[in-house]
Amino acid sequence: MTTAAAYEVPPGRIKAFLRLVMIEHSVFALPFAYIAALTAMFLADRRVHWGELLVVTVCMVGLRTFAMAANRIIDREIDARNPRTAGRELVTGAVSLRTAYVGSAVALVVFLGAAALLNPLCLALAPVAVVPMVVYPYGKRFTDFPHAILGLAQAMGPVGAWLAVTGSWSWEAVVLGLAVGVWIGGFDLIFGCQDVAADRAEGVRSVPARFGIPAALYGARACHAVTTALLAWYAVLTDAGPAFWVGLLVVACAFVYEHSIVKPGDLSRLNRAFFTTNGFVGISLFAFALLDLITRGLRI
């Protein structure tokens, strides 16, 4: 066996690791990072800097991959006792613990390396972005509001993307980041409703487990109302045009639909609300935001 062959990673192992970290769910966070980055580019010189956008993408995917791998590693024993999660790759052995650790380490190195390519401020603040990613899975062990920690972690995406482009602080990006954090915290409240029985049996803490499914769903509605208001505030701060406002209307309608199909006594369409609708929210708002920037003079 050659040295190269000895270190070759089996393709099946890579696929299993990508399933473990649910790489396709990057669709939830990436669109808002792109909105922030492209808006910053528009305000700076009205040109898309493709190299920076590529590095921002690598940063986002690297950090999210690390976060998901860390989550699965830390929660593997809890996952094994929950019927819904007992089929996850670390529980079944489809992915070894060693592979998960190596994959998470590689993702973290990729994230830090990409941050270093952007600017010194991004590299200096990179560890700050990592902390809530690790704290979140532990949150369900010490607070009834781990969803807020997840929201904080996700709120950093747009702020980081803006910093990547400008190298300076932006309150516009903070407002967009808050919108993303409250949005994701809200749909995590919905997602947590399906695990109430298992969480209560195992002592796992969450809003649905502590306060019940109806309270969690009302909380999610409030979160998404606040998200809509924050996105409107962001539009005002950045002088967004008609296309962005149309996109915001589409997002508001998607939120109404999402909350109409999930009810305390009927969670049968929860996956449609969580995956399909929230994926649509991010992609559709990005599409309208991009259209708005182009019509206002962004040169691609």
C-alpha angles and dihedrals in degrees: 000000000000123000091248092052091049091060097040112123113224110244091229091059091052091050091049091050091050089052089049093056093037091229092189090068089074082094089081097061107023098069092059092047087053092049090053095044095046093045090052090049091049092051092046103049108330093249131115110236100207096189092056091045091053092051090047088054092051090049093051096045092044094051094043091049090051091048094051093046091049090048093052092046095049094043099042095110093046089047091053091059096047115082091213094055101031090100095060116126098250091050096049094040095244084126119033121226089242092055090049091051092047092046093050091048092050091049091050092050090049090051094049092044092051091047089053090054091056105054140307093263092056091051092047092051096041094094089054089060092050097054100070090045089063096036094053098073090048090049093080087062097057110021139043089221107062087139088072091056090051090049091051091050092051094044089068093068100078092038091053093046091053091047089050091059102037105022089222140091120270128191088199088062091047090056091049090047091051089051090053093045095050091044094052093042088053097052090044086060088057093046092051092059092079092061100050096113094045093043093051091047092051098037093246109157127226140132093262092048094047103036104020136252098284091054091048093051092048088049090052090052090052091048092053092047088054090046090056091050092049092050089051089051090050090051090053093047092052096040091240118194133231095282093061091050090051088051090051090053089052090051091050090052090049089053091051090050092047092055093043094061098047116066133166092253097039121048094155093113096042094114091053089052094045104040108021101036097041092046087053091050094058098041096044095048090048091051092051093043091052091048089050093051092047093050088050092054110277107156113218 
